[in-house]
Amino acid sequence: MTDLSLIPAPAPAPDSASTVADIDFDRRFGGIARLYGKDALARFRAAHVCVIGVGGVGSWVVEALARSAIGNITMIDLDNVAESNINRQLHALSDTLGMAKVTALAERIAQINPTCTVTQIEDFLTADNLDEMIGAHRYDYVIDAIDNARAKTALIAYCRQHGIPLVTIGSAGGQTDPTRIAIRDLCLTEQEPLLAKVRRRLRNDHGFPRGTKNKFGIDAVFSTEPLRFPDAPEACAVGDGDSTAGVTGLNCAGFGSSMVVTASFGLIAASHVLRKLADSAVQASESADKNATLDRAA
């Protein structure tokens, strides 16, 4: 069990020209207000979003959230930047090799938005630490970029049970066409071996409904593109469904991978969360206006 007292505190901004005191927030993020509205920007600044898995997909999720003025970002990942990550992962550079991925991204966020509170959790999410990692916090949204079917299943079941908004992301390897990416209810995904395993586990172990008429109520980002398998000598053996050392995971092991697809998965997931948060801001504003009108009429 993870001792949360050992989790590093939110990362301070590194020494740079950009500090909380000297940035012009309105100039930096005015484009967000003009697009989504001022109420939505305020909602983004107040929101706390958790991204689990910050590799080829999750790193782009974090970038999009930071550049959209999300005020609190928690990242959960135990991996370090490796040279094999350079073709698809945002934080992978020659001078970040060996660095913890959450640290590399925290330093980048501090350059983008020094007012953002960043929490780095260097650990893997498991069924045993969900209460500590997820339940102990008030996340407005959880973005699942985990590449392990067992952990993915446990997270989805936990979030649905506790009413925590979540979007899950499917496999990003073996694909070249980002225009085939879609968002549907998890029960309706196709051409998606990782999410198929997760769906089966949710039905068998957690009582999720069978068939496609009764939806799961979980949004999933996936691609309808048939997978492109590598030449046999280069392919890794497919794992047992728990580990993604095989060819079913977000980590693209075994499959070839392209940043144009992995980044698109992440950006689409982030855009979905931003729309949900913006919609909640509009609804709150309309409700407040309605209540004010009723008060005046009383």
Sine and cosine of phi, psi and omega as CSV:
sin_phi,cos_phi,sin_psi,cos_psi,sin_omega,cos_omega
0.00,0.00,0.69,-0.73,-0.05,-1.00
-0.97,0.25,0.73,-0.69,0.10,-1.00
-1.00,0.00,0.96,-0.28,-0.07,-1.00
-0.91,0.41,-0.31,0.95,0.05,-1.00
-0.92,0.39,-0.30,0.95,-0.01,-1.00
-1.00,-0.06,-0.11,0.99,0.02,-1.00
-0.95,0.30,0.74,-0.67,-0.03,-1.00
-0.85,0.53,0.56,-0.83,0.07,-1.00
-0.92,0.38,0.27,-0.96,0.05,-1.00
-0.76,0.65,0.69,-0.72,-0.11,-0.99
-0.94,0.33,0.75,-0.66,0.10,-0.99
-0.96,0.28,0.42,-0.91,0.04,-1.00
-0.92,0.40,0.69,-0.72,0.05,-1.00
-0.94,0.35,0.27,-0.96,0.04,-1.00
-0.86,0.51,0.83,-0.56,-0.01,-1.00
-0.24,-0.97,0.07,-1.00,0.02,-1.00
-0.96,0.29,-0.33,0.94,-0.04,-1.00
-0.99,-0.13,0.92,-0.39,0.09,-1.00
-0.77,-0.63,0.27,-0.96,-0.02,-1.00
-0.84,0.54,-0.59,0.81,-0.10,-0.99
-0.94,0.34,-0.55,0.84,-0.18,-0.98
-0.94,-0.34,0.06,1.00,0.02,-1.00
-0.99,0.11,0.48,-0.88,0.12,-0.99
-0.99,-0.15,1.00,-0.07,-0.12,-0.99
-0.87,0.50,-0.69,0.73,-0.05,-1.00
-0.90,0.44,-0.61,0.80,0.03,-1.00
-0.95,0.31,-0.64,0.77,-0.05,-1.00
-0.92,0.40,-0.62,0.78,-0.10,-1.00
-0.85,-0.52,0.32,0.95,0.03,-1.00
-0.88,0.48,-0.53,0.85,0.02,-1.00
-0.89,0.45,-0.52,0.85,0.05,-1.00
-0.93,0.37,-0.68,0.74,0.01,-1.00
-0.90,0.43,-0.64,0.77,-0.02,-1.00
-0.93,0.36,-0.46,0.89,-0.01,-1.00
-1.00,0.07,-0.79,0.61,-0.09,-1.00
-1.00,-0.07,-0.37,0.93,-0.07,-1.00
0.96,-0.27,0.40,-0.92,-0.05,-1.00
-0.91,0.41,-0.60,0.80,0.03,-1.00
-0.89,0.45,-0.64,0.77,0.01,-1.00
-0.92,0.39,-0.66,0.75,0.03,-1.00
-0.87,0.49,-0.67,0.74,0.05,-1.00
-0.88,0.47,-0.61,0.79,0.04,-1.00
-0.91,0.41,-0.67,0.74,0.03,-1.00
-0.87,0.50,-0.70,0.71,-0.04,-1.00
-0.89,0.45,-0.52,0.85,-0.03,-1.00
-1.00,0.04,-0.22,0.97,-0.14,-0.99
-0.97,0.24,0.48,-0.88,0.10,-0.99
-0.85,-0.53,0.92,-0.40,-0.03,-1.00
-0.90,-0.43,0.72,-0.69,0.02,-1.00
-0.96,-0.29,0.79,-0.61,0.04,-1.00
-0.92,-0.40,0.86,-0.52,-0.05,-1.00
-0.94,-0.34,0.91,-0.40,-0.12,-0.99
1.00,-0.06,0.94,-0.33,-0.09,-1.00
-0.84,-0.55,0.80,0.59,0.02,-1.00
-0.98,-0.19,-0.78,-0.62,-0.09,-1.00
-0.90,0.45,-0.43,0.90,0.06,-1.00
-0.97,-0.26,-0.78,0.62,-0.10,-1.00
-0.89,0.46,-0.51,0.86,0.01,-1.00
-0.90,0.43,-0.58,0.82,0.02,-1.00
-0.96,0.27,-0.52,0.85,0.12,-0.99
-0.85,0.52,-0.77,0.64,-0.03,-1.00
-0.87,0.49,-0.68,0.73,0.01,-1.00
-0.85,0.53,-0.73,0.68,-0.02,-1.00
-0.90,0.44,-0.65,0.76,0.02,-1.00
-0.90,0.44,-0.70,0.71,-0.01,-1.00
-0.89,0.46,-0.67,0.74,-0.03,-1.00
-0.98,0.22,-0.09,1.00,0.07,-1.00
-0.96,-0.28,0.21,0.98,0.13,-0.99
0.95,0.31,0.40,0.92,0.13,-0.99
-0.87,0.49,0.76,-0.64,-0.19,-0.98
-1.00,0.10,-0.35,0.94,-0.03,-1.00
-0.62,-0.78,0.87,-0.49,-0.01,-1.00
-0.81,-0.59,0.82,-0.58,0.14,-0.99
-0.95,-0.32,0.75,-0.66,0.02,-1.00
-0.89,-0.46,0.74,-0.68,0.02,-1.00
-0.85,-0.52,0.90,-0.45,0.02,-1.00
-0.15,-0.99,0.61,-0.79,-0.01,-1.00
-0.95,-0.31,0.08,1.00,-0.12,-0.99
-1.00,0.03,0.38,-0.92,0.10,-0.99
-0.94,-0.33,0.39,-0.92,0.01,-1.00
-0.93,0.36,0.76,-0.65,0.02,-1.00
-0.84,-0.54,0.34,-0.94,-0.04,-1.00
-0.88,0.47,-0.53,0.85,0.01,-1.00
-0.94,0.35,-0.16,0.99,0.03,-1.00
-1.00,0.10,-0.23,0.97,-0.23,-0.97
-0.90,0.44,-0.47,0.88,-0.06,-1.00
-0.96,0.29,-0.20,0.98,-0.12,-0.99
-0.54,-0.84,-0.17,0.99,-0.11,-0.99
-0.96,-0.28,0.76,-0.65,-0.14,-0.99
-0.83,0.55,-0.68,0.73,-0.11,-0.99
-0.99,0.10,-0.08,1.00,-0.10,-0.99
-0.99,0.12,0.95,-0.31,0.02,-1.00
-0.68,-0.73,0.24,-0.97,0.02,-1.00
-0.84,0.54,-0.60,0.80,-0.07,-1.00
-1.00,0.00,0.09,1.00,0.10,-0.99
-0.93,-0.38,0.03,1.00,-0.02,-1.00
-0.85,0.52,0.75,-0.67,-0.02,-1.00
1.00,0.04,-0.22,0.98,0.00,-1.00
-0.98,0.20,0.54,-0.84,0.11,-0.99
-0.87,0.50,0.70,-0.71,-0.05,-1.00
-0.88,0.48,-0.63,0.77,0.00,-1.00
-0.91,0.42,-0.54,0.84,0.02,-1.00
-0.95,0.31,-0.69,0.72,0.02,-1.00
-0.86,0.51,-0.65,0.76,0.01,-1.00
-0.96,0.29,-0.59,0.81,0.03,-1.00
-0.87,0.49,-0.65,0.76,0.03,-1.00
-0.91,0.42,-0.59,0.81,0.02,-1.00
-0.93,0.36,-0.68,0.73,0.02,-1.00
-0.86,0.51,-0.64,0.77,-0.01,-1.00
-0.88,0.47,-0.47,0.88,0.06,-1.00
-0.98,0.21,-0.48,0.88,-0.04,-1.00
-1.00,0.10,-0.77,0.64,-0.05,-1.00
-0.60,-0.80,1.00,0.01,-0.02,-1.00
-0.88,0.48,-0.27,0.96,0.02,-1.00
-0.99,0.14,-0.16,0.99,-0.01,-1.00
-0.97,0.26,0.75,-0.66,0.09,-1.00
-1.00,0.06,0.88,-0.48,-0.08,-1.00
-0.92,-0.38,0.79,-0.61,0.08,-1.00
-0.91,-0.40,0.83,-0.56,0.01,-1.00
-0.97,-0.24,0.83,-0.56,0.08,-1.00
-0.88,-0.47,0.97,-0.26,0.01,-1.00
-1.00,0.06,1.00,0.09,-0.01,-1.00
-0.26,-0.97,0.29,-0.96,0.14,-0.99
-0.99,-0.12,0.62,-0.78,0.08,-1.00
-0.98,0.21,0.71,-0.70,0.06,-1.00
-0.69,-0.72,0.16,-0.99,0.05,-1.00
-0.88,0.47,-0.42,0.91,-0.07,-1.00
-0.99,0.13,-0.33,0.95,-0.05,-1.00
-0.90,-0.44,0.29,0.96,-0.03,-1.00
-0.89,0.46,-0.64,0.77,0.01,-1.00
-0.87,0.49,-0.66,0.75,-0.03,-1.00
-0.96,0.27,-0.69,0.72,-0.08,-1.00
-0.98,0.22,-0.60,0.80,-0.11,-0.99
-0.92,-0.40,-0.82,0.58,-0.12,-0.99
-0.90,0.44,-0.48,0.88,-0.05,-1.00
-0.98,0.20,-0.05,1.00,-0.06,-1.00
-0.85,-0.53,0.37,-0.93,0.03,-1.00
-0.97,-0.26,0.96,0.27,0.01,-1.00
-0.97,0.23,0.69,-0.72,0.11,-0.99
-0.98,0.22,-0.45,0.89,0.04,-1.00
-0.39,-0.92,0.57,-0.82,0.12,-0.99
-0.89,-0.45,0.74,-0.67,0.05,-1.00
-0.91,-0.40,0.89,-0.45,-0.11,-0.99
-1.00,-0.09,0.97,-0.24,0.11,-0.99
-0.90,-0.44,0.60,0.80,-0.01,-1.00
-0.98,0.22,0.60,-0.80,0.00,-1.00
-0.95,-0.33,0.46,0.89,0.00,-1.00
-0.79,-0.61,0.85,-0.52,-0.13,-0.99
-0.89,0.46,-0.63,0.77,-0.04,-1.00
-0.92,0.39,-0.73,0.68,0.00,-1.00
-0.91,0.41,-0.62,0.78,0.01,-1.00
-0.88,0.48,-0.71,0.71,0.01,-1.00
-0.88,0.48,-0.73,0.68,-0.02,-1.00
-0.88,0.48,-0.66,0.75,0.00,-1.00
-0.90,0.43,-0.74,0.68,-0.03,-1.00
-0.88,0.48,-0.71,0.70,0.01,-1.00
-0.89,0.47,-0.65,0.76,-0.02,-1.00
-0.91,0.42,-0.72,0.69,-0.04,-1.00
-0.91,0.42,-0.64,0.77,0.03,-1.00
-0.92,0.40,-0.65,0.76,-0.01,-1.00
-0.88,0.47,-0.57,0.82,-0.08,-1.00
-0.98,-0.22,0.14,0.99,0.07,-1.00
0.92,0.39,0.54,0.84,-0.01,-1.00
-0.99,-0.11,0.86,-0.52,0.00,-1.00
-0.86,0.51,0.71,-0.70,-0.06,-1.00
-0.54,-0.84,0.58,-0.81,0.23,-0.97
-0.83,-0.55,0.73,-0.68,0.00,-1.00
-0.96,-0.29,0.47,-0.88,-0.09,-1.00
-0.84,-0.55,0.72,-0.70,-0.02,-1.00
-1.00,0.05,-0.26,-0.96,-0.07,-1.00
-0.93,0.36,0.61,-0.79,-0.03,-1.00
-0.90,-0.44,-0.11,0.99,-0.02,-1.00
-1.00,0.09,0.34,-0.94,0.09,-1.00
0.95,0.30,0.39,0.92,-0.04,-1.00
-0.70,-0.71,0.50,-0.87,-0.03,-1.00
-0.81,-0.59,-0.17,0.99,-0.14,-0.99
-0.90,-0.43,0.99,-0.15,-0.03,-1.00
-0.93,0.38,-0.27,0.96,0.01,-1.00
-0.96,0.29,-0.13,0.99,0.02,-1.00
-1.00,-0.03,0.02,1.00,-0.01,-1.00
-0.98,0.22,0.65,-0.76,-0.03,-1.00
-0.61,-0.79,0.22,-0.98,0.13,-0.99
-0.85,-0.53,0.82,-0.57,0.07,-1.00
-0.61,-0.79,0.14,-0.99,0.17,-0.99
-0.88,0.48,0.58,-0.82,-0.07,-1.00
-0.83,0.56,-0.48,0.88,-0.01,-1.00
-0.96,0.29,-0.16,0.99,-0.11,-0.99
-0.92,-0.40,0.16,0.99,0.00,-1.00
-0.95,0.31,0.38,-0.92,0.01,-1.00
-0.59,-0.81,0.25,-0.97,-0.02,-1.00
0.79,0.61,0.60,0.80,-0.21,-0.98
-0.65,-0.76,1.00,0.03,-0.09,-1.00
-0.91,0.41,-0.60,0.80,-0.01,-1.00
-0.91,0.42,-0.76,0.65,-0.01,-1.00
-0.93,0.36,-0.46,0.89,0.08,-1.00
-0.90,0.43,-0.66,0.75,0.06,-1.00
-0.91,0.42,-0.66,0.75,0.02,-1.00
-0.90,0.44,-0.70,0.71,-0.01,-1.00
-0.87,0.49,-0.69,0.73,0.02,-1.00
-0.89,0.46,-0.68,0.74,0.02,-1.00
-0.90,0.43,-0.65,0.76,0.00,-1.00
-0.89,0.46,-0.63,0.78,0.01,-1.00
-0.95,0.31,-0.68,0.73,-0.08,-1.00
-0.97,0.25,-0.61,0.79,-0.16,-0.99
-0.96,-0.29,-0.32,0.95,-0.12,-0.99
-0.78,-0.63,0.17,0.99,0.12,-0.99
0.96,0.29,0.35,0.94,0.07,-1.00
-0.93,0.36,0.51,-0.86,-0.10,-0.99
-0.92,0.39,0.52,-0.85,0.05,-1.00
-1.00,-0.03,0.32,-0.95,-0.03,-1.00
0.99,0.16,-0.05,-1.00,-0.05,-1.00
-0.93,-0.36,-0.08,1.00,-0.01,-1.00
-0.97,0.25,-0.59,0.81,0.02,-1.00
-0.99,-0.15,0.95,-0.30,-0.08,-1.00
-0.96,0.27,0.37,-0.93,0.02,-1.00
-0.98,0.19,-0.42,0.91,-0.11,-0.99
0.97,0.23,0.39,0.92,0.02,-1.00
-0.83,-0.55,0.87,-0.50,0.03,-1.00
-0.97,0.23,0.68,-0.74,-0.04,-1.00
-0.76,-0.65,0.71,-0.70,0.10,-0.99
-0.99,-0.12,0.81,-0.59,-0.05,-1.00
-0.44,-0.90,0.10,-1.00,0.03,-1.00
-0.86,-0.52,0.62,-0.79,0.07,-1.00
-1.00,0.03,0.03,1.00,-0.03,-1.00
-0.96,0.29,0.76,-0.65,0.10,-1.00
-0.86,0.50,0.60,-0.80,-0.06,-1.00
-0.95,0.30,0.62,-0.79,0.07,-1.00
-0.99,-0.16,0.94,-0.33,-0.03,-1.00
-0.99,0.13,0.60,-0.80,0.03,-1.00
-0.96,0.28,0.19,-0.98,0.10,-1.00
-0.85,0.52,0.60,-0.80,-0.11,-0.99
-0.78,0.63,-0.70,0.71,-0.02,-1.00
-0.89,0.45,-0.37,0.93,-0.06,-1.00
-0.99,-0.10,-0.19,0.98,-0.09,-1.00
-0.99,0.14,0.55,-0.84,0.10,-1.00
-1.00,-0.01,0.39,-0.92,0.05,-1.00
-0.94,0.35,0.59,-0.81,0.02,-1.00
-0.96,0.28,0.72,-0.70,-0.03,-1.00
-0.98,0.20,-0.17,-0.99,-0.09,-1.00
-1.00,0.05,0.10,1.00,0.01,-1.00
0.98,-0.20,-0.30,0.95,0.06,-1.00
-1.00,-0.02,-0.71,0.70,0.01,-1.00
-1.00,-0.09,0.52,-0.86,0.08,-1.00
-0.95,-0.31,0.58,0.82,0.16,-0.99
-0.93,0.36,-0.26,0.97,0.06,-1.00
-1.00,0.04,-0.56,-0.83,-0.17,-0.99
-0.95,-0.32,0.41,0.91,-0.06,-1.00
-0.93,-0.36,0.03,1.00,-0.21,-0.98
-0.96,-0.26,0.19,-0.98,0.10,-1.00
-0.90,0.43,-0.37,0.93,-0.07,-1.00
-0.97,0.23,-0.06,1.00,0.12,-0.99
0.92,0.40,0.21,0.98,0.04,-1.00
-0.87,0.49,0.73,-0.68,-0.03,-1.00
1.00,0.01,-0.75,0.66,0.08,-1.00
-0.99,0.12,0.41,-0.91,0.27,-0.96
-0.97,0.26,0.25,-0.97,-0.04,-1.00
-0.50,-0.86,0.46,-0.89,0.01,-1.00
-0.72,-0.70,0.69,-0.72,0.03,-1.00
-0.85,0.53,-0.52,0.85,-0.04,-1.00
-0.89,0.45,-0.43,0.90,0.04,-1.00
-1.00,-0.05,-0.76,0.65,-0.05,-1.00
-0.88,0.48,-0.65,0.76,0.03,-1.00
-0.91,0.41,-0.63,0.78,-0.01,-1.00
-0.90,0.43,-0.64,0.77,0.10,-0.99
-0.82,0.58,-0.76,0.65,-0.04,-1.00
-0.91,0.42,-0.67,0.74,-0.03,-1.00
-0.93,0.37,-0.59,0.81,0.04,-1.00
-0.92,0.39,-0.66,0.75,0.05,-1.00
-0.89,0.46,-0.69,0.72,0.01,-1.00
-0.90,0.44,-0.66,0.75,-0.01,-1.00
-0.90,0.44,-0.58,0.81,0.04,-1.00
-0.89,0.46,-0.71,0.71,0.00,-1.00
-0.91,0.41,-0.66,0.75,0.02,-1.00
-0.88,0.48,-0.66,0.75,0.04,-1.00
-0.89,0.45,-0.67,0.74,0.01,-1.00
-0.89,0.45,-0.69,0.73,0.02,-1.00
-0.92,0.40,-0.66,0.75,0.02,-1.00
-0.90,0.44,-0.67,0.74,0.03,-1.00
-0.88,0.48,-0.63,0.77,0.01,-1.00
-0.91,0.41,-0.55,0.84,0.04,-1.00
-0.93,0.38,-0.67,0.75,0.02,-1.00
-0.90,0.44,-0.70,0.72,0.00,-1.00
-0.89,0.46,-0.65,0.76,0.02,-1.00
-0.91,0.42,-0.64,0.77,0.00,-1.00
-0.92,0.40,-0.69,0.73,0.01,-1.00
-0.90,0.43,-0.62,0.78,0.02,-1.00
-0.91,0.42,-0.65,0.76,0.02,-1.00
-0.91,0.42,-0.66,0.75,0.02,-1.00
-0.90,0.44,-0.65,0.76,0.00,-1.00
-0.90,0.43,-0.68,0.73,0.01,-1.00
-0.91,0.42,-0.61,0.79,0.02,-1.00
-0.91,0.42,-0.63,0.77,0.03,-1.00
-0.90,0.44,-0.68,0.74,0.02,-1.00
-0.90,0.43,-0.61,0.79,0.01,-1.00
-0.90,0.43,-0.65,0.76,0.00,-1.00
-0.92,0.38,-0.55,0.83,-0.03,-1.00
-0.98,0.21,-0.33,0.95,-0.05,-1.00
-0.95,0.32,0.00,0.00,0.00,0.00
